[in-house]
Amino acid sequence: MSIDSKQKNRMILLTTSAMMAALSVVIAIFCKTFLNFGMGLFRITFENLPIILTGILFGPIAGGVVGLISDFVSYLFSGQVYPPNLIVTIGATMVGVISGVISHFVIRKKGTAQIIVSGAAAHIISSMIIKPIGLYQFYGALVLWRIPIYLVIAPLEIIVICLLLRRQSFARFVGYRKEEK
């Protein structure tokens, strides 16, 4: 029984997306445990990195699904007693959707510019606008302090994604091939 190209691509999409969701959950739990300051308001986290990477690699649907699943699963493991904040979940979903839309429909040429614009747009819209709106009910105007934190986190995540995709072995593994010049 041979596996055709379409089945192989689906398998890569499914397995890589599942790994990215799991990685995002592990990063989120680690950061909530060890890099959390001010009762959750100030948290240094890199949980968006796998979500952005999935959006860049596989498009807005896969990126959005990974964002949604990783946010929901990390909520389940967090031990929080209040219901999930749907606005924050929408923000996590939009991280993957926005990075996927930018990389698959706006800047289609693979490379550093695609990664920078996709990651920056995802962070600005999701991490600096949508998620703070959802957190405002808990923290009020203090939520605005998250913006400078993400002005540092976003470039770090973008640099890591650029470095990962420059590695030929990683790029080949996830199917990220640059166009020939």
Secondary structure as GFF3:
##gff-version 3
##sequence-region A 1 181
A	DSSP	alpha_helix	5	34	.	.	.	ID=ss1
A	DSSP	beta_strand	36	37	.	.	.	ID=ss2
A	DSSP	beta_strand	42	43	.	.	.	ID=ss3
A	DSSP	alpha_helix	48	58	.	.	.	ID=ss4
A	DSSP	alpha_helix	60	78	.	.	.	ID=ss5
A	DSSP	alpha_helix	86	101	.	.	.	ID=ss6
A	DSSP	pi_helix	102	106	.	.	.	ID=ss7
A	DSSP	alpha_helix	112	122	.	.	.	ID=ss8
A	DSSP	pi_helix	123	130	.	.	.	ID=ss9
A	DSSP	alpha_helix	131	139	.	.	.	ID=ss10
A	DSSP	three_ten_helix	140	145	.	.	.	ID=ss11
A	DSSP	alpha_helix	146	166	.	.	.	ID=ss12
A	DSSP	alpha_helix	168	174	.	.	.	ID=ss13
###
